[in-house]
């Protein structure tokens, strides 16, 4: 443990209580100039035993170290658990109402290598290792992964359809929990439960002719009564045939953006997932017979 972590630990521990005397520990940290002699801790604020491991897995692992937790990189935050051998009084708020005779106290210090350096105290049953703290956002991602979110279920244009230059094309998708939403799932760990709800917020259509159309909904189904009208919500008009395209068809790609709102563990947030579906579309010209 470097001197900066020693100083951080000292500042946090000195908040707990006044001087405690003549305690023995494997490693001692107190003031910047503690009186330490052959492993003995004389008059210091606290004596703590260091060595609860420094490499705890990000989830479901054994006691002792790093775990996932930063928003950009779930495995970036590294945590160290340090056992407090000289326990503070039973009425101290750090115990959160739990009995010191039946529980151990650990100091949890974390860092992502930057400005995110959360720390605090963890109370665990006597003899048990401190469990890694659960990252609610990581649980939210687990919930999302269980949803089996898919790309758009394209109803129009159809691969078997024949479309015409200059005639408005109506695009729309079928809606289900896995292709459009809403889709809700939960994930739990360490006593924390997170609920996530996913729904498609937009679909971007790449039409294969260089055009791109963004639709903020599933689109509107076409009926023959609409005649040559353009779609009120999601459509496109081809100005060229697909004769020069590979296989004589335009490659159309529909890309859906799933927006996921989640909450749990005293936190809330939003995640984004992207999915695609492809279809080949033939576009021709009206042949005039004279």
N, C-alpha and C positions, 0 to 999 in steps of 0.2 A: 504494500500500500504506500503511495507516494505521500509527500508532506502536505500537498494541497488537500488530499482526501482526509488525512489525519486532522488537519485544521477544521475541515467541514464537520467531521464527526465530533470533534471537541466542542464546537459551538453548539451543535444540536444537543449533545449530551448534557452540557452544563445548564441547559434550560430546565432540565428535569429536577435537579435537586442541588443542595449544598454539598459541602465536602464530605466524602466518605473516607474512612481511614483503614490502612493496613489490610488491603485485599490482594489476593494473589490471582494473576491471570497469565495466560500464555504470551500475550502482547498487550502493552498498555499504551493508551493515548489519553492525554488530558490537556493541560496548558501547553503553550508552545515550548516550554522548557520543563517538562515533568521530571520529577525525581524518581528515576527508575533504577533499581539495583538488582541485577541477577534475576530478572523476571518478577521482582517484587514491586508492587505499586504502593507507595507510601501515602502521603497526603495528596490526594488528587480528587477531581470531581467524580470520575467514574473509571473503573477498570473494565475493559471489554476484551472478549476473546475473539480474535480474528481468525477466519479460516473456514467459513461455512461455504467454501467453494466459490469460484468466480465465473462459472460457465453453466448456469442453469439453462435448460432448453426453453424455447419460447412458449411452449404450452405442454402441459401434461408431464413435465420433467421432474427430476428430483431437486432437492434444495440446493441452492447455492450460487446463483450468479446471473448471467445475462438472460434477457428475455425480450420478446418483441414488444413494440409499443409506439414507435413514431409513426406519424401519419403518412410520410412519404415512403418509409421503408420499415415494415413491421419487425424486422430483425435488427434494427440499428441501435436501439436503446439497450445498454448493458447495465445490469444491476448487481450489486453486492449486498449480501445480508450479513450483518455483524451482530453477534449475540452480546447482549448487555448482561454481564455477570453480576454486577452490583445493582440489584433491582431498586427502583424508586419506591416510595411509600405506596401502600395499597390504595390510598385515596387520591393518588395522582391521576389526572385526566388521561395520561398516556395509556392507562390500562383499559380505558373505555368501559369501566364497570366490571371488568373480569378479575378473577381472583389470582393474585400473584403466586399463591401457593400451588396453583394448578396450571399455571401458564408461564411461558418464557417470553422475553421481550427481545426483539431484534431491531436494529437500525437498518433501514433500507436506503441505499444511496444509488442513484441511477444517473447515467449520462449517455447522450447520443453523440458525444464528441463535439457538440456545439453549445447552443444556449439552452437546450432542453435538459435540465438536470433535476428532475423530481426526487424528493427524498421524504422520509417519514419513518414512523415506527410501526412495527407489525407485532401483534400478539398472537401466539400459537400455543396449543396445548403442550405441556411439559414433555420434553423428549422428542417431539415431532419437529421435522425440518420446516422452515418457512416456505410456504407454497409461493410460486411465482404469481405476481399480481396479473389479473386478467385484463387484457386490452379490449374494451367493448368494440372498437372498430374492427379488430381481428375477428371477433365473434360475428359481427355484422357481415364480414366477407364470407365466413363459413356458412352463414344463413343463405347468402346469395348463391354460393356454389351449390347448395342443395336444391335450388329452384329449377335447374336445367333450363335456363333462359335460351331461347332459340331466335333465329332470324325471322323476318317477316314472313307470314304465310300469304304469299302473293296470290290474289284472286284475279287481278287484271293488271297488266297484260298477261295473256296465257301463251304458253309455248306452242300450243296447237292453233292459236288464233291467227287470223290474217288481218293486217292493219294497213291503212291507206294514207299516202302522203296528203297533207292538208286537211285531214279529218281529225278532229279532236280525239285524243285518247284519254280515257278515264282510268286512273290508277287507284286501286284500293286493296286492302288486305283483310283477311279474316282475323277475327279477334279470339284469342284464347289466353289462358293464364300463362302459358309458356311462350307464346308468340307475340303477345301484346300487353297482357296484364289487365288488372292488377294481380300480382303474385306475392303472397306473404309467407314468410318462413321465420323460424326462431332457431337460435343456437344458444347453448348454455355451457358454462364451465366455471368452476370455482365459486359457485353460488351466484354467479351473474348470468342473467338471461337477456338477450338482445333480440328484438323483433324488427325485421326488415320488410319493407313493402316496395316492390318494383313495378314500374309501369313505363311503357314506351312514351317518351316525350316528343320525339320527332323521327321522321323517316326521310332520309336523303336518297333520291333516286338518280342514279347515273344512267342516262338513257342510251348510251352506246354511240350516239352521234356527236358527242362533245358537250351536250347539254346536261345540266344538273338541276333537279327540282327538289326543293325542300318542302315537305308536308308536315304540318303540326298536328296531324290526326290520322286516322286510319283511311281516310278517303271516303268518297261517296260512290255507292253502287250505281251503275248505269242501267237505265231502263229504256226501252224503245221509244217511249213517249218523249224522251229528251231530244230525239232527232239529232241534229248537228251541233247542239249546244256544247259549250265547254264545261268541264267539271267545275263545280263551285268551290271545291276544296283541294283537289289534287289531280292535275292533268298535264298533258304535253301534246304538242302538234309537231309531227315530223315534217321536215321540208325536203328530205331526200329519201330515196329508197334504200333498202339494206342490201341491194344486189352486189355492191362492192365490198361488203363486209365478209369476214370469214364465215364460211358455211351459208352465206346469203342471209344472215340474221344479225341483228344488233344485240350485243351482249348487255343486258340490262341488269344492274345491281341495285338492290334495295338495302340500305344500311340503317338499321334502327339503333337509336340511342336509348338505353334503359336508364332511367333515373331512379335511384333507390334511396328512400328515406328510412333511417333506422334510429332506434332509441333503446336505451337500457343501460344499466350500470351507472345511472346518474348522468349519462351523456346522450347526445343526439348528433346526427350528422347526415351526410349525403354521399353516396357512391355512384359511380357511372360505369355501365357496361355497354359494349358495342357488339352487335351481331349483324351478319349479312346473309342475303339470299340472292341467288342468280337465276335469270331466266333468259332464254334466247327468243328474240322477237323478229318476225318477218314483216317487213313493211314494203308494200308495192304501190303501183300507180293504178288509177282507174283506166281501164282500156275502153276507148271509145270506138264503137263499131259503126262504120259508115256504109 
